[in-house]
Amino acid sequence: MRDGHGHRGKFKEECRNRDGGKAQTFRRGRALAFLEKLTITRATLQRQLNDPAFEAIKPVISGELKATEAIMEEFINVFQLHELPEEDNTSEDTPAGEESNSDESNNGSDES
């Protein structure tokens, strides 16, 4: 009977490796799509917060904005989505090496 259990373990391992991580990639893609939807919702709420037409419900919009941002932060941490959609990743993805590149581009613009 032990041989049967050993075989099943190998079979499970083969099945796990057979898909090449496609299921995990699919789930990650769906998580990123949901995060993008939350980002759009946050942008909409920010725009409404600054719009005089929504002055009467400004406290409600502000509360929804804070809740959306809290959900986004928790979602990023739980699903380990530390890279944000393209419009938000400029501030977080600047390692020390890239800062020197931006200094060089600033020096180039000073010469113009």
SULUR-V420811 format. One record per backbone hydrogen bond with DSSP energy under -1.0 kcal/mol. CO is the residue of the C=O (numbers start at 0). NH is the residue of the N-H. E is the energy in kcal/mol with one decimal. If there is no record, write none. Layout:
BEGIN
[[CO,NH,E] [CO,NH,E]]
END
This chain:
BEGIN
[[0,4,-1.7] [1,5,-2.3] [2,6,-2.2] [3,7,-2.2] [4,8,-2.0] [5,9,-1.9] [6,10,-2.7] [7,11,-2.9] [8,12,-2.1] [9,13,-2.6] [10,14,-2.7] [11,15,-2.3] [12,16,-1.9] [13,17,-1.8] [18,21,-1.2] [20,24,-2.3] [21,25,-2.7] [22,26,-2.6] [23,27,-2.5] [24,28,-2.4] [25,29,-2.2] [26,30,-2.3] [27,31,-2.6] [28,32,-2.1] [29,33,-2.2] [30,34,-2.3] [31,35,-2.2] [32,36,-1.9] [33,37,-2.3] [34,38,-2.1] [35,39,-2.2] [36,40,-2.3] [37,41,-2.5] [38,42,-2.2] [39,43,-2.4] [40,44,-2.5] [41,45,-2.4] [42,46,-2.3] [43,47,-2.5] [44,48,-2.2] [45,49,-1.3] [50,53,-1.7] [51,54,-1.6] [54,57,-1.2] [56,60,-2.4] [57,61,-2.6] [58,62,-2.0] [59,63,-2.4] [60,64,-2.5] [61,65,-2.3] [62,66,-2.3] [63,67,-2.6] [64,68,-2.4] [65,69,-2.1] [66,70,-2.4] [67,71,-2.5] [68,72,-2.3] [69,73,-2.4] [70,74,-2.8] [71,75,-2.6] [72,76,-2.1] [73,77,-3.0] [74,78,-2.3] [75,80,-2.1] [84,87,-2.3] [88,92,-1.7] [94,98,-1.3] [95,99,-1.0] [97,101,-1.9] [98,102,-1.9] [99,103,-2.0] [100,104,-2.1] [101,105,-2.0] [102,106,-2.4] [103,107,-2.1] [104,108,-1.8] [105,109,-1.8] [106,110,-1.3]]
END
